[in-house]
Amino acid sequence: MEKLFCLGLALGMVGGALIVANSYKARSLVKKSQAELMQKMDELMDEKLQKEPKAQEEQPEKKSKK
């Protein structure tokens, strides 16, 4: 059962790649979606980095023993 699922998954990925490679509309849709995803990830990372220094200032620094 698991082998059949993996085979179907692999065939689906190959089929999707062929459709995207041969269709201008599908290729442009994939590129647009990737650009939107990267933009959202950049925004989330910027927000996280802005919050991070505040959290570091509130926590006292730990000194390591040598």
DAMO-V497478 format. One record per pair of residues at least 24 apart in sequence whose C-alpha atoms are under 7 Angstrom apart, sorted by the first residue. I is the first residue (numbers start at 1). GAP is how many residues later the second one is. If there is no record, write none. Layout:
BEGIN
i/gap
I/GAP
I/GAP
END
This chain:
BEGIN
none
END
